[in-house]
Amino acid sequence: MSEDTVRSVEIERTSVGQYVVRNGRGGSMSMGAGGDDSFTPVELLLAAIGGCTAIDVDHITSRRAEPTGFAVEVTGDKIRDEAGGNRMQNIRVEFTVTFPAGADGDRAREALPRSLQQSHDRLCTVSRTVELGTPVSIVTATGSPG
């Protein structure tokens, strides 16, 4: 893959079950096992799915009118499947978006269903990756003991 296709984050352990996630642009956030207010990895997965589609929909509809309300709720069930492994199912992304009265708001309301479909079908990298079932490789880096 070329350099412009690579996306990455780094995760550093801060204590047992607590981590900080950093991106290459200097952003950071805490992540943990759920014992405090840090986001869990599953919550971050749900946020990534909803956030990806929210960005797509916002860019498309706000060209027509600035929303007066824009909220997204992402839910799912964490289960143990028949193979004994943990996974999510029944993931649902629910948008509550309102636009002002008038011609611009009408155009944005008209674009909303199409923008949701476009995001789902081709624009949102996150949900498309999940739905297509992209393999994940887990490896140990080699290095000198520390």
Summary of the structure (lengths in Angstrom):
residues: 146
radius of gyration: 18.8
end to end distance: 31.1
largest distance: 65.7
contacts: 322
relative contact order: 0.13
helix: 36%
strand: 30%
